[in-house]
Amino acid sequence: MEGVGSMNRMHISYSFMVIFLAMPWAAHAATREPGAIKVALLPVETEGLSSNWGEKPIEIMAGEIRAMNLFALEPVTETKSKISELEKSKLFGKNCLYETTCIRLTGKKLAVSAFYHLHAAKTLDGITLTMRVLDGNTGKEIRKASDFAGKDPVDLERAVRWLTRTVSSPLITSLASQKGELRIRCGQPEAEVFINGKRFGKTTGKSFKVSAGAFDLVVQKKGYAPFHDVIVVKSGEKKLVAADLVPLPGTIVKKPVQTGSLNQKKPFLPGGKKPGGPEQGESTKFYKTWWFWTLVGVAVAGAGGTAAYFLLRSSEPSGAGVVEASWR
């Protein structure tokens, strides 16, 4: 199997993952404001990959951290310098990331309350990624998640983003003072919703009260490729997710019935004639005109004591979507 020999040789590159520099991460959660937790970076652990492989994942990770707008990102160069000093004094080594005592001592030296650790192993088909969040005060594991990325760089980016959001969930929750709201919008009726692996039925368009954190969301329907993403909901946030389902080959998609448009143009027939229009030079008698029958229709409706009118209504609870006209 390709890469087996090199996979047995562990290598720690000088690319970095996220560390949280602050007070103990779980303390005084309700009083914390966005940016109260400072973040820095620790080495990425790799197997069968180049020494600079971790640079791209770190770039992706930093983007996710900034997008959350909850943490203050420590410059990479500053943390790298601190780690180098610890390595020279034999206080930090390749086995440190798996030893509770070492994690705790490193956290104390760097004033770290929690940090991320990424392990990446090359396989025949791609890369297996495992990310952990470790408590710098106790050295214990807070959250762990794994994913597989194919050889396509786009899939690697997806995996790193999802893992970053997933393992960040306990830290996001620690900053929360109130719940959030999650609502899924889907253009396909009868689509089913799954949140963190739990089935919630055909509930697109409805809102869910959720604790602040990260949620694994799947929306699926037979004949369509499922929508899958990891969604971050912050404290007090009302999150709207547009779950667009793409039909699989062979799926017959029913198009909505068109009820006409005010801007719709009438087609021309050969010879420059309009459908139902008079010949050029021919006069139109008044009882054949549209306005005559419109007046007659209003008179008839008025005589019956009722009024015909259009009611604009929406196919979605929020009022967004395709607007259709109907008679009442």
Secondary structure, 3 states (H helix, E strand, C coil): CCCHHHHCCEEEEEEEEEEEECCCCCCCHHHCCCCCEEEEEEEEEEECCCCCCCHHHHHHHHHHHHHHCCEEECCHHHHHHHHHHHHHCCCCCCCHHHCHHHHHHHHHHCCCCEEEEEEEEECCCEEEEEEEEEECCCCCEEEEEEEEEECCHHHHHHHHHHHHHHHHHHHHHHCCCCCEEEEEECCCCCCEEEECCEEEECCCCCEEEECCEEEEEEEECCCEECEEEEEEECCCCEEEEECCCEECCCCCCCCCCCCCCCCCCCCCECCCECCCCCCCCCCCCHHHCHHHHHHHHHHHHHHCCCCCCEEEEECCCCCCCCEEEEEC
